Amino acid sequence: MESQVESRGIKKARLGLVICAVLVVVLALSNVGFYSALQKQRDAYLDLENKKDRLQNQLNLLDTDYWNYKSSHSHTNAEYNAYVAEHQYTNSEYEEAKFSFYYVKPDEQKFGVYNLDDELAGLEWLHPYQENVFDCSEMSAYLEWHLENEGWHVKIVIGDSPSGSGYHAWLLVETSEGKYMPVESTYIGVVWWENPDFDNYFEYAHNFETIQDAIDYSESEFDWWNSP
């Protein structure tokens, strides 16, 4: 009987030792995994710290460059006032400078009535005629800009309508030396010689060589860039 009890006790002791060994192994593996995770976190932290230091160094260099530039490019009040005085413009010079970008003419001026007709062929307005918003004056100003930049010499003219329908604006385009042909901007076309009102197109109240001249007369009538 005692032998059987001892045998059972030994078996239980061995089982206990096996369980303890397993637990030790599990704990060891857990510690290894935990240590590995901590090591990765530490490496990531150190990498961020290094990046932070590099960025700070770059910022310091930029700051130094800025102050070096500022110190070498500073000007006294006297220098600033002298620059302003040297670069002041009269009102007329200022107004002219505002439209320096407006005309970009080709080197050679275009001529020819039929060439002009071909130039206008196919052009049409994207927005319909709208009185006091986008009417004959805005249309004439826009078409003048287009033709001037295509190489034509153009005048904007205003006066009583050649057909007797009220005040009107249209264009005169130089088609040969000193000779002009009228162009209706509302329907974008040459007014031909056989038109019964042809001669009336050369009777007008005002003519404008440039858009600046036109808006000096009435900005709200010719500022096509403010139209829809």
PALO-24047 format. One record per residue (C-alpha): x, y, z; residue number from 1; residue in three letters. Coordinates in nm, 2 decimals. Example, Ala and Ser with C-alpha at 12.3 -4.5 7.8 and 13.67 -1.06 7.14 Angstrom:
<martors>
MARTOR       u       v       w    i   aa
MARTOR    1.23   -0.45    0.78    1  Ala
MARTOR    1.37   -0.11    0.71    2  Ser
</martors>
This chain:
<martors>
MARTOR       u       v       w    i   aa
MARTOR    0.00    0.00    0.00    1  Met
MARTOR    0.27    0.25    0.09    2  Glu
MARTOR    0.46    0.17   -0.23    3  Ser
MARTOR    0.15    0.26   -0.43    4  Gln
MARTOR    0.11    0.59   -0.24    5  Val
MARTOR    0.48    0.68   -0.29    6  Glu
MARTOR    0.45    0.60   -0.66    7  Ser
MARTOR    0.15    0.83   -0.70    8  Arg
MARTOR    0.33    1.10   -0.51    9  Gly
MARTOR    0.63    1.07   -0.74   10  Ile
MARTOR    0.41    1.10   -1.04   11  Lys
MARTOR    0.24    1.40   -0.91   12  Lys
MARTOR    0.58    1.56   -0.83   13  Ala
MARTOR    0.70    1.49   -1.18   14  Arg
MARTOR    0.38    1.64   -1.32   15  Leu
MARTOR    0.43    1.95   -1.11   16  Gly
MARTOR    0.79    1.98   -1.23   17  Leu
MARTOR    0.67    1.96   -1.59   18  Val
MARTOR    0.41    2.22   -1.54   19  Ile
MARTOR    0.66    2.45   -1.37   20  Cys
MARTOR    0.90    2.40   -1.66   21  Ala
MARTOR    0.63    2.48   -1.91   22  Val
MARTOR    0.54    2.79   -1.72   23  Leu
MARTOR    0.90    2.90   -1.70   24  Val
MARTOR    0.94    2.86   -2.08   25  Val
MARTOR    0.61    3.05   -2.14   26  Val
MARTOR    0.72    3.33   -1.91   27  Leu
MARTOR    1.07    3.34   -2.08   28  Ala
MARTOR    0.91    3.36   -2.42   29  Leu
MARTOR    0.67    3.63   -2.30   30  Ser
MARTOR    0.96    3.83   -2.16   31  Asn
MARTOR    1.16    3.79   -2.49   32  Val
MARTOR    0.86    3.92   -2.69   33  Gly
MARTOR    0.80    4.21   -2.44   34  Phe
MARTOR    1.17    4.30   -2.45   35  Tyr
MARTOR    1.16    4.29   -2.83   36  Ser
MARTOR    0.86    4.52   -2.85   37  Ala
MARTOR    1.02    4.76   -2.60   38  Leu
MARTOR    1.34    4.76   -2.81   39  Gln
MARTOR    1.14    4.85   -3.13   40  Lys
MARTOR    0.97    5.13   -2.95   41  Gln
MARTOR    1.30    5.26   -2.82   42  Arg
MARTOR    1.45    5.25   -3.17   43  Asp
MARTOR    1.15    5.43   -3.32   44  Ala
MARTOR    1.18    5.70   -3.04   45  Tyr
MARTOR    1.55    5.74   -3.11   46  Leu
MARTOR    1.48    5.77   -3.49   47  Asp
MARTOR    1.23    6.05   -3.42   48  Leu
MARTOR    1.47    6.23   -3.20   49  Glu
MARTOR    1.74    6.22   -3.47   50  Asn
MARTOR    1.49    6.35   -3.73   51  Lys
MARTOR    1.39    6.63   -3.49   52  Lys
MARTOR    1.76    6.72   -3.44   53  Asp
MARTOR    1.82    6.73   -3.82   54  Arg
MARTOR    1.51    6.95   -3.87   55  Leu
MARTOR    1.62    7.18   -3.60   56  Gln
MARTOR    1.96    7.22   -3.75   57  Asn
MARTOR    1.80    7.30   -4.09   58  Gln
MARTOR    1.58    7.56   -3.92   59  Leu
MARTOR    1.88    7.72   -3.75   60  Asn
MARTOR    2.06    7.74   -4.09   61  Leu
MARTOR    1.76    7.90   -4.26   62  Leu
MARTOR    1.73    8.14   -3.97   63  Asp
MARTOR    2.10    8.23   -4.00   64  Thr
MARTOR    2.06    8.28   -4.38   65  Asp
MARTOR    1.76    8.50   -4.33   66  Tyr
MARTOR    1.93    8.73   -4.09   67  Trp
MARTOR    2.24    8.74   -4.30   68  Asn
MARTOR    2.03    8.84   -4.61   69  Tyr
MARTOR    1.83    9.10   -4.41   70  Lys
MARTOR    2.15    9.26   -4.27   71  Ser
MARTOR    2.31    9.28   -4.62   72  Ser
MARTOR    1.99    9.41   -4.79   73  His
MARTOR    1.87    9.67   -4.55   74  Ser
MARTOR    1.83   10.02   -4.66   75  His
MARTOR    1.83   10.35   -4.48   76  Thr
MARTOR    1.52   10.58   -4.49   77  Asn
MARTOR    1.72   10.82   -4.72   78  Ala
MARTOR    1.79   10.53   -4.97   79  Glu
MARTOR    1.42   10.43   -4.96   80  Tyr
MARTOR    1.30   10.79   -5.02   81  Asn
MARTOR    1.55   10.83   -5.30   82  Ala
MARTOR    1.42   10.51   -5.47   83  Tyr
MARTOR    1.05   10.62   -5.44   84  Val
MARTOR    1.13   10.96   -5.58   85  Ala
MARTOR    1.32   10.81   -5.88   86  Glu
MARTOR    1.03   10.57   -5.96   87  His
MARTOR    0.74   10.80   -5.92   88  Gln
MARTOR    0.51   10.83   -6.22   89  Tyr
MARTOR    0.28   11.10   -6.34   90  Thr
MARTOR   -0.09   11.02   -6.36   91  Asn
MARTOR   -0.07   10.98   -6.73   92  Ser
MARTOR    0.23   10.75   -6.71   93  Glu
MARTOR    0.05   10.54   -6.45   94  Tyr
MARTOR   -0.26   10.51   -6.66   95  Glu
MARTOR   -0.06   10.41   -6.96   96  Glu
MARTOR    0.13   10.15   -6.76   97  Ala
MARTOR   -0.20    9.99   -6.66   98  Lys
MARTOR   -0.26    9.89   -7.02   99  Phe
MARTOR    0.09    9.80   -7.12  100  Ser
MARTOR   -0.02    9.44   -7.12  101  Phe
MARTOR   -0.34    9.50   -7.32  102  Tyr
MARTOR   -0.20    9.52   -7.67  103  Tyr
MARTOR    0.05    9.26   -7.80  104  Val
MARTOR    0.06    9.35   -8.17  105  Lys
MARTOR    0.25    9.15   -8.44  106  Pro
MARTOR    0.54    9.33   -8.60  107  Asp
MARTOR    0.37    9.37   -8.93  108  Glu
MARTOR    0.04    9.55   -8.98  109  Gln
MARTOR   -0.23    9.38   -9.18  110  Lys
MARTOR   -0.42    9.54   -9.47  111  Phe
MARTOR   -0.69    9.44   -9.72  112  Gly
MARTOR   -1.07    9.46   -9.70  113  Val
MARTOR   -1.11    9.10   -9.80  114  Tyr
MARTOR   -0.84    8.99   -9.56  115  Asn
MARTOR   -1.03    9.17   -9.29  116  Leu
MARTOR   -1.35    8.99   -9.39  117  Asp
MARTOR   -1.17    8.66   -9.36  118  Asp
MARTOR   -1.04    8.76   -9.02  119  Glu
MARTOR   -1.39    8.82   -8.90  120  Leu
MARTOR   -1.54    8.51   -9.05  121  Ala
MARTOR   -1.65    8.26   -8.80  122  Gly
MARTOR   -1.63    8.49   -8.50  123  Leu
MARTOR   -1.94    8.51   -8.29  124  Glu
MARTOR   -2.04    8.63   -7.94  125  Trp
MARTOR   -2.06    8.38   -7.66  126  Leu
MARTOR   -2.29    8.62   -7.47  127  His
MARTOR   -2.59    8.78   -7.64  128  Pro
MARTOR   -2.64    9.16   -7.67  129  Tyr
MARTOR   -2.77    9.30   -7.35  130  Gln
MARTOR   -2.83    9.67   -7.33  131  Glu
MARTOR   -2.62    9.86   -7.07  132  Asn
MARTOR   -2.44    9.54   -6.98  133  Val
MARTOR   -2.28    9.39   -7.30  134  Phe
MARTOR   -2.40    9.61   -7.58  135  Asp
MARTOR   -2.24    9.78   -7.89  136  Cys
MARTOR   -1.98    9.98   -7.68  137  Ser
MARTOR   -1.85    9.67   -7.49  138  Glu
MARTOR   -1.86    9.46   -7.80  139  Met
MARTOR   -1.67    9.73   -8.00  140  Ser
MARTOR   -1.41    9.75   -7.73  141  Ala
MARTOR   -1.36    9.38   -7.71  142  Tyr
MARTOR   -1.35    9.34   -8.09  143  Leu
MARTOR   -1.10    9.63   -8.11  144  Glu
MARTOR   -0.87    9.45   -7.87  145  Trp
MARTOR   -0.89    9.13   -8.07  146  His
MARTOR   -0.82    9.29   -8.41  147  Leu
MARTOR   -0.53    9.50   -8.27  148  Glu
MARTOR   -0.36    9.20   -8.13  149  Asn
MARTOR   -0.41    9.02   -8.47  150  Glu
MARTOR   -0.22    9.31   -8.64  151  Gly
MARTOR   -0.49    9.55   -8.75  152  Trp
MARTOR   -0.50    9.93   -8.68  153  His
MARTOR   -0.85    9.99   -8.53  154  Val
MARTOR   -1.04   10.29   -8.40  155  Lys
MARTOR   -1.35   10.28   -8.17  156  Ile
MARTOR   -1.60   10.54   -8.28  157  Val
MARTOR   -1.93   10.65   -8.12  158  Ile
MARTOR   -2.21   10.88   -8.24  159  Gly
MARTOR   -2.55   10.88   -8.39  160  Asp
MARTOR   -2.63   10.54   -8.54  161  Ser
MARTOR   -2.56   10.53   -8.91  162  Pro
MARTOR   -2.91   10.38   -8.96  163  Ser
MARTOR   -3.08   10.64   -8.74  164  Gly
MARTOR   -3.16   10.41   -8.45  165  Ser
MARTOR   -3.00   10.61   -8.17  166  Gly
MARTOR   -2.66   10.64   -8.02  167  Tyr
MARTOR   -2.42   10.37   -8.13  168  His
MARTOR   -2.06   10.24   -8.12  169  Ala
MARTOR   -1.87   10.07   -8.40  170  Trp
MARTOR   -1.52   10.03   -8.54  171  Leu
MARTOR   -1.31   10.17   -8.82  172  Leu
MARTOR   -1.04    9.94   -8.94  173  Val
MARTOR   -0.75   10.06   -9.16  174  Glu
MARTOR   -0.75    9.84   -9.47  175  Thr
MARTOR   -0.50   10.04   -9.67  176  Ser
MARTOR   -0.27   10.34   -9.60  177  Glu
MARTOR   -0.51   10.60   -9.45  178  Gly
MARTOR   -0.82   10.42   -9.57  179  Lys
MARTOR   -1.07   10.27   -9.33  180  Tyr
MARTOR   -1.36   10.03   -9.35  181  Met
MARTOR   -1.64   10.03   -9.10  182  Pro
MARTOR   -1.71    9.71   -8.90  183  Val
MARTOR   -2.03    9.64   -8.70  184  Glu
MARTOR   -1.93    9.48   -8.38  185  Ser
MARTOR   -2.29    9.37   -8.29  186  Thr
MARTOR   -2.30    9.12   -8.57  187  Tyr
MARTOR   -1.92    9.11   -8.63  188  Ile
MARTOR   -1.90    9.20   -9.00  189  Gly
MARTOR   -1.76    9.44   -9.25  190  Val
MARTOR   -2.00    9.72   -9.36  191  Val
MARTOR   -1.97    9.70   -9.74  192  Trp
MARTOR   -1.98    9.99   -9.99  193  Trp
MARTOR   -2.32    9.90  -10.12  194  Glu
MARTOR   -2.48    9.94   -9.78  195  Asn
MARTOR   -2.72   10.24   -9.80  196  Pro
MARTOR   -2.58   10.38   -9.47  197  Asp
MARTOR   -2.21   10.33   -9.57  198  Phe
MARTOR   -2.12   10.70   -9.57  199  Asp
MARTOR   -2.29   10.76   -9.24  200  Asn
MARTOR   -2.03   10.53   -9.07  201  Tyr
MARTOR   -1.77   10.81   -9.12  202  Phe
MARTOR   -1.98   11.07   -8.94  203  Glu
MARTOR   -1.93   11.03   -8.56  204  Tyr
MARTOR   -1.90   11.23   -8.24  205  Ala
MARTOR   -1.58   11.07   -8.10  206  His
MARTOR   -1.31   10.83   -8.20  207  Asn
MARTOR   -1.07   10.65   -7.97  208  Phe
MARTOR   -0.73   10.51   -8.07  209  Glu
MARTOR   -0.69   10.29   -7.76  210  Thr
MARTOR   -0.90   10.14   -7.49  211  Ile
MARTOR   -0.74   10.38   -7.25  212  Gln
MARTOR   -0.88   10.67   -7.45  213  Asp
MARTOR   -1.22   10.51   -7.45  214  Ala
MARTOR   -1.24   10.44   -7.08  215  Ile
MARTOR   -1.11   10.79   -7.00  216  Asp
MARTOR   -1.43   10.91   -7.19  217  Tyr
MARTOR   -1.66   10.66   -7.02  218  Ser
MARTOR   -1.52   10.36   -6.83  219  Glu
MARTOR   -1.86   10.20   -6.77  220  Ser
MARTOR   -1.94   10.19   -7.14  221  Glu
MARTOR   -1.62   10.02   -7.26  222  Phe
MARTOR   -1.50    9.79   -6.97  223  Asp
MARTOR   -1.59    9.47   -7.15  224  Trp
MARTOR   -1.39    9.27   -6.89  225  Trp
MARTOR   -1.65    9.35   -6.63  226  Asn
MARTOR   -1.93    9.21   -6.85  227  Ser
MARTOR   -2.06    8.85   -6.80  228  Pro
</martors>
